[in-house]
Structures are given as C-alpha cells and as structure tokens.
Amino acid sequence: MNRKTLLYRSDASRFIAFPFSKPDGRDAKTKSSRWSKVSSESSSSPTNDPDFSALPFDILTKIAAPFNFPNLLAASLVCRSWGDALRALREAMVLLRQGKQFKHGRGGVGRNLEKALVSFLKGAARGSTLAMVDAGLIYWERGQKEEAIALYQKAAALGDAAGQCNLGISYLN
C-alpha cells in the first residue's frame, strides 16, 4: 500500500486551522475537502466537544497555580471563562516578576527585600505557587521558619514541585 506522508516543517506551525462559517452563513472555502469533512463530522456530535467553560473556577485555579507565565497565557486563551478565571493568576505573575526584580535588583530597580516580599505575598494571595515559594524563601532567610513552612505547605498542596522540595528540606532541618 502506497501511503502519502505529509512533510513537517519545524519552523511552521503544526496546528491546522479549521474553517469557520462566514457571517452570511456560507462556509469558508478550503483547499482540502478532507479537513472540512473532518471538521463537519466532529462538530455535528455534541458529546465529542468538551465544554471547557463548565470547569469550576476553583478547580481551574488549582490546576493552573503552578503554571509558568507562557503556560498560563496559553490556558487563558482556551475560552472566555478560563480567561476570566485565570485573571488573578495572571496578575500574580506580574507581581511575581516585580518581586523578582526587587529581590535581585534587576530591571532598573535597586535590591529591596521588603518590597520583594510584599510583591510575593500579593502574588501568593492571588494563588500563585511560584510566589508562595519565593515568599517562603525570604521568610526562611530571615529566620521566620513557621511562615516559610506555611507557604511551602500551601504551594505543595497545590502541586508545586519546588514547594514540595522546600517543604521536605524544611522538615529535615
């Protein structure tokens, strides 16, 4: 059997855009009738289409809490309800970035651990496990081990690997 293989270019996107209907109700013309056939078959069955907007906000934020910024942005683009639910985590990423600038003295700001801690705690309050871990590190360096362990426990419960590691190390010490 002679099969035709599709070439894959590494510099191009590997995703294929399915045609949408035009505003006047006509279907958009496609080069390949195979893809339009697949898209019409998959859209005709409502059981195959997952309804991402039905996922509760608290579950979604627990899933996305350990995400880095690019993954968080990608998850925010899935649907409007995900974008709304993840708004607090996107704000936390901005606060995390600001806190890291203060912690390390980057981006034209001087090193200031107090301002860094405030930014990390604001990000942690919005649900970012990365901000929880960074705030815990500052608390640990100051000798406030109970506060650090509490933040590590919250981050570990949300599935953050660094929070779990730091929690284990703090228990060993």
Disulfide bonds with the S-S distance in Angstrom:
none
